[in-house]
Amino acid sequence: MSLMILVAGPYRSGTDDDPGRIAANHRRIQQATLELFRAGHLAVNGEDLALPLATLAGSTRVGDGAFVEVFHPIGRRLVARVDAVLRLPGASAGSDEMVALARARGIPVYTDVAAVPAAA
């Protein structure tokens, strides 16, 4: 069965808001999203949905008011709708929150793409 899976991993954590390090984290999230897609799942990540909205809301830098308005709220809304969460390695309070919300909903939390069941 094909699952809708939220990919949650460090975005800003451990970067000191360095754009290059943030971009590397974002790339890892997108890579996992692609791997799940290729495995037959519908994988989503909050970053690719939240960042354009934050820009439209007036964000000019990571962590400003418009960024905060949409960034984690998008993740919370996604975790309320998905079938599972893939938690990538690395410290991330936001990702830990998504895992806690997923567990509260009783949906699976995976920590490795290889552990996600193959889509039928």
C-alpha positions in Angstrom: 0.0 0.0 0.0 1.2 3.5 -0.8 1.6 5.7 2.2 1.6 9.5 2.6 4.8 10.1 4.7 6.0 13.3 6.3 9.8 13.5 6.2 11.0 15.3 9.3 14.6 16.2 9.9 16.9 19.0 10.9 16.5 22.2 8.9 18.0 25.0 11.0 19.3 23.0 14.0 23.0 23.0 14.3 23.5 25.5 11.5 23.8 28.8 13.3 21.5 29.9 10.5 24.3 29.5 8.0 22.6 29.4 4.5 24.9 26.8 3.2 24.4 24.4 6.1 20.7 25.0 6.0 20.7 24.2 2.3 22.6 21.0 3.0 20.0 20.0 5.6 17.2 20.8 3.2 18.8 18.8 0.5 19.0 15.7 2.8 15.2 16.1 3.5 14.5 16.4 -0.2 16.7 13.3 -1.0 14.7 11.2 1.5 11.5 12.5 0.0 12.7 11.4 -3.4 13.7 8.0 -2.1 10.3 7.4 -0.7 8.6 8.6 -3.9 10.7 6.1 -5.9 9.6 3.4 -3.5 6.0 4.2 -4.4 4.9 6.4 -1.6 3.7 10.0 -1.5 6.3 11.7 0.5 6.0 15.3 1.7 8.2 17.6 3.7 7.1 20.8 5.5 10.0 22.8 4.2 9.0 22.7 0.6 5.5 23.8 1.5 6.3 26.3 4.2 9.2 28.2 2.6 7.2 29.7 -0.3 4.4 30.6 2.1 6.8 32.2 4.5 8.1 34.3 1.6 4.6 35.3 0.6 3.9 36.2 4.2 6.8 38.6 4.1 9.7 36.6 5.5 13.1 38.0 4.6 15.2 35.7 6.8 15.1 32.4 8.5 13.5 32.7 11.9 11.7 36.1 11.4 8.0 36.5 12.4 6.6 35.5 9.0 8.8 32.4 9.0 7.7 31.4 12.4 4.1 32.0 11.5 4.1 29.2 8.9 7.1 27.0 9.3 6.2 24.6 12.1 2.5 25.1 11.8 2.7 23.5 8.3 4.4 20.5 9.8 1.8 20.2 12.5 -1.0 20.3 10.0 0.8 17.7 7.8 1.4 15.3 10.6 -2.4 15.4 11.4 -3.0 14.0 7.8 -0.2 11.7 7.0 0.0 7.9 7.4 3.5 7.9 8.8 6.6 10.0 9.6 10.1 9.4 8.6 12.4 11.0 11.2 15.9 11.7 9.8 18.9 11.7 12.1 20.1 14.8 13.9 19.0 17.1 16.6 15.8 19.0 15.8 13.2 20.2 18.3 10.7 20.7 15.4 11.2 17.1 14.1 10.9 15.7 17.6 7.6 17.6 17.9 6.4 16.0 14.7 7.4 12.5 16.0 5.5 13.2 19.3 2.4 14.2 17.4 2.6 11.2 15.2 3.0 8.9 18.1 0.0 10.5 19.8 -2.0 9.8 16.7 -0.8 6.2 16.7 0.8 6.3 13.3 4.2 4.7 12.5 7.4 6.6 12.9 10.4 5.3 10.9 14.0 6.3 11.3 15.4 4.8 8.1 14.0 4.9 4.6 14.9 1.2 4.3 12.6 0.4 7.2 9.5 1.8 5.4 7.4 -1.0 4.0 7.4 -1.2 0.2 4.4 0.2 -1.6 2.1 -2.4 -3.1 
